[in-house]
């Protein structure tokens, strides 16, 4: 080998080492448990824009119950997506001992057929008795395709997990699962550990006990410098539930964003967020309980995903019928063919079920 070739090989080796070193530093920085600083506030959403959005999303027509649990089991937390020519609903089942996750299928958004479970009870794991899955990486455009987007050739969900039996028994944590076909009632592949939990050193005061339902969006514009943004509600010891944020570059390593919650109503529950985008405005649907009468669905708006203006007008849904007179809450919105479909959890004389309200009377 000539001196020139030796020098060239040496340069290539040094370049490769430098790339490896930088990659290692980057990976290490993403695994550091420290909170990402919040970007400064920008434009506020004015009252006229909030009213205009309310007029687009309101669903005054209660269609009724669309899905009940088998053998009297309670079902909860609907999340609806499109795949191929069909619609699918991801929802959770409570059998008295804990949460499992299932899917159902529909061809008209009104009539639903349960297909089976995708997250089941396990043995001797951190999430053995609680596995409540929620849609991730859906097309979040208002009136868009509502299809689940892939990352790394996979479809993803986030879920709350726990080892203890009972109804949302503390502590609960958030983790991630994936599959190659989101329409099949087969077990999804879970990460081995939580991605967010109370045991991490960067856990924030408002989520120091438990993390609840989350919604992960794929923000390809990287508004916050990260493609994946998670919104979820958390609770401290003897505290109320508030909504916070986390961000990721790869869906498996997550960093908390900001030291404070982005939705805080001072008491009760603010939770189960769903994020959509209407033009330049981000809209967060979520439910409240305990800071206004009853349980209800409402929304907030933002231009930057971080600083939110909360709606203080009429609720998007609230108890009014015998089958939802205890709770009408936990929203999932879809706009299709000019009609807004508002799926929610209803609790009343039919137990805990999934119900639907719409912008137009679809019963005609």
N, C-alpha and C positions, 0 to 999 in steps of 0.2 A: 504493500500500500504506500502510495506517495505521501510526502509530507502534507501536500495540499489536501489530499483525501482524508488523512488523519485529522487535520485541522477541521475539515468540514464535518466529519463524524463527531468530533468533540463538540462542535457548536450545536449539532442536532441533539446530542445527548443532554447538553446543558439546557437547551430550549425545552426538551421533554420534561426534565426535572423541574424547570420553572413552572410549566403548565400544571404538573402534578401538584406542586407546592401550592399554587394559587387555588387549584380546585379543592385541595384539602382545607385551606383556609376558608374558602367560601362555604363548604359543607359544614365546617365547624361553626362558622358564624351563624348559619341557619339553625343550628342545634342549640345555640346559646339561649338559656332561659332568661330573657330580658324583654321588657315591654317595648314595642316599637313606639317612638314618639308620635304624637298626633299632629297632623298637618294643621296650619292655622285656618280659622273659619273664613269662608268666602261669602258669596251671596246668600241672603236669607230668602226663603220661599214666602212670597207675599200672600195676603188674604185672598186676593182675586184668583191666584193660581190654585190655592188650596180648594176654593169653592168649585173651580172648574174641574178639578180632578175628582172631587166628591160627586159631581153630577155624572161623571163618566163611569164611576165604579159602584154606585149605589145599586142595591138589589132588593127592592121592596116586595118582590113576589116570592113568598115561601112555597116552594114546590112540595116539600115534605121529606119523609125518611126515604133514603135510597139504598141503605145497606145496614143490616143487622148482624150481630155476632151469632155464630152457630151455637146451639145448645145454651142460649142465654148468656154467653160471654159478652163482656163489654168491649166495644171497639172505639177507637179514638184517632185523632190527628191525621186527617186525610191529606194526601199529597197526590195531585193528578198530573200525569204526563202523557204525551203522545209518542207512539212508536209504530212505524208503518201505517197501516190503515185503522188502527185501533187506539183506544184510550185505556190507560191503566191507572189504578189508584193504589198507592202505597199507604198502608194504614197499620195501626198497632192493635194487638189483642191483649186484653187483661183477663186472665182466667181465675183471679183471686190470689195467685201466688207471685205473679210478675208479668212483665211485658215480653211479647214476641211480635214479630213483624210479618205482615202478609201482603199479598197483592190481589187485586180484582181487575176484571176486564169489562170494557163497555164499547159499544159502537155508536152510541148516541149521547153519552154523558148523563143519561137518565137511568138506564137499566144496567145493573152491575152484577157480574158473576164472580164470586170468589174463586181464586185459583189455588191458593195454598200459601204456605209460609216460606219466607226467605231468610229470616233470622230466628233461630229456635233456641230453646233452653239448652244449656251445656252443663258439664260437670267439672267442678274444681277449677274454674277460671274466674278472673276478676269480673266477668260479665255473665256469670252462670244463670242468674235469675231475672235479669233485666236486659233487654235488647230491643230498643225502640228506634227503628230506622226512619230516616227522613231524606227526601229527594235532594240530590246535589247536582250542580252543573247543568241545570235546566236552561233552555233558551228563555231568558228573563224578559224578553221584549213583550210589552203589553200588546196582545192580539197577535203574537208571533206563532212559531211552530209548536212551542211547548215540548219539544223533544229534548231528551237528555243528551248532552254533548259528551264526547269521549275525551279523555286525556290519557296518554300513554297506551292507547289502544283498549282502554277499559272504561266501563261505566262505574260511577261511584255513588256512595251514600255516606252520610254521617249518622251516627246513632248514639243514644245515651245508654250506658250500660252500668250494671251493678251486680253485686254478688248476693245481696240480701233479699229475702222474699218480702212481698207486700206491695202496696200501691206507692210507687215512686219512693221507696225507702232510702233515706240518705245513708251514705253518700252515693251520688251518681257522678259519672264522668262521661266524656265524649270521646268516641273513637271513629274510625273510618273502615269501610268495607268496599269491596269491588266485585264486579262480575263482567262477563263478556256478553251476556244476554239478559237485560233487565226485565224481560217479560216472562221468564220461566220461574215457576215456584220451586226453585232449588236454592240451597244454602249459598249465600254470598261468602266471599273470602274476607275474613276480618284481619286487621292488624292485631298483633299479639298484645299490645298495651294501649292504654288511653293516649290520645294526643293532647288532651286538656283534662286536668284533674286538680283536686284540692291539694294534692301532695307535692305539686311543683313549686319551686321557690319563687316564681314570678306570679303566683296566683294573686288576684286582686281582692280587695276587701269585700266587694259586693258579691263575689262568687266563692267565698272561702269554704263553703260547705259542699255545694252541689252545682253541677252544670246540667242544664236541661236541653230541650229541643233546639236544634240548630238548622240553619239554612245556609248552604254554601253556594255562592255564585261564581261563575267563570267570567271575570272581568278582563277581557282581552286587551282593553285599553290601558290596563294597569293604573287606574286612577290613584291608587295608594302606593304604587310601586310593586305590587304583587298581583299575580293573575287570579289567585283564589282568595275569596273573602268570606268569612264565616260570621254570621250573626246568631247569637244564642242568649237565652236567659239563664241567669245564675242567682244563687241565694247564699247568704252568709248564715252563720248560726243565729237562730231566733230572729231572722230578718225576712224582708220581703224580696220579691223577684224583680230583677232589672235586666235590661238587655245590653250586652256588650259585644265586642268584636275580636276577631283573630284573623291572621293572614298567613298565607303559605305560598311557596313557589312550586311545590311538588305534591301536594295533597296528603303528605305523610308527616312532614315536620311543620308544626304550627307555632306561631308567635302571637302573643296577645298584643292587641293594638289599642294604645291609650290606657291611662290609669283609671279612667272613670267610665261608667256606663254611658251609652248613647241615648237610651230611653229610661227615664227614672220618674215615676209618678208619686213617689213619696210614701206609698204604702201599697198593700195588696200585691197583685201580680201584673206584670207587663211581660208578655212572653209569646212564644211560638211565632217568630217572625217569618214572613215570606217577602222576598225582595223582587220587585219588578221595575221596569224602566219605561216611562212614558215620555218620549222625546228626550229633552235634556234633564228631566226630573226623575230622580229615583223615588220610588214609593215603597214604603214598608207597611204591609198589613200585619197586625198583631192583635192579641186579645188582652183585655183588661178585666180585672176582678178585684173588688175591695176598695178601689179608689173612686168609683161611681157605683150607683146601685146595680145589683145583679152582676152577671158576667156578660161580656159583649165583645164584639169585634170593632176595631177602629183602624186608623192609619196615621202615618207621618210621612213627611216629604223632605228631600235633601237634594242639593246639587253636587255634593262631594262625597257621599256615603258615610260621612262622619258626623256632621252637624245637622240635626233633624228638627223640623218644625212639626209639632203635633197638632192634629186636627182636634178642635174643641166643639164641633157641631154634632149633629145627630149620629148615633151609632150606626155602623154598617149592618149589624144584626144584634138582636137582644131577645130575651125570652118573651114569647107571646102566645104560644100554642101549648096544648097539654103535653105534647111530646118533647118540647124544649123549654118548659116553664121553670126548670131548675137552672139549667145552663144552656146558653147558645153562644158558642165560642170556638176558638182555634181555627182560624180561617185558612182556606186555600182558594185562590182566585184564578179563573181561566176566562179569557174572552175569545169566543169562537163564533164565526159567522154572524157577527154583530150582536151577540148575546153574551152578557156577563154571567158566569156561573160561579156562585159563592158556596163552596163546600165547607161544612163546619160540623163540629161535634155537638150533638143535641142530647140533653139529659132531661128526662121527664117520665111520663107514665109508661114509656116503652123501654126504659133502661137507658144505657149509654150507647148511642147509635150515631151513624153518619147521616146528615141531612143536607138539603140543598135549597138555596134561595137564588133567584135569577132577576135580571134587569127587566125582562118581559115575561108575561105569563105563558110559559111553554106548555101548559096543560091544554091549551086550545089548539 
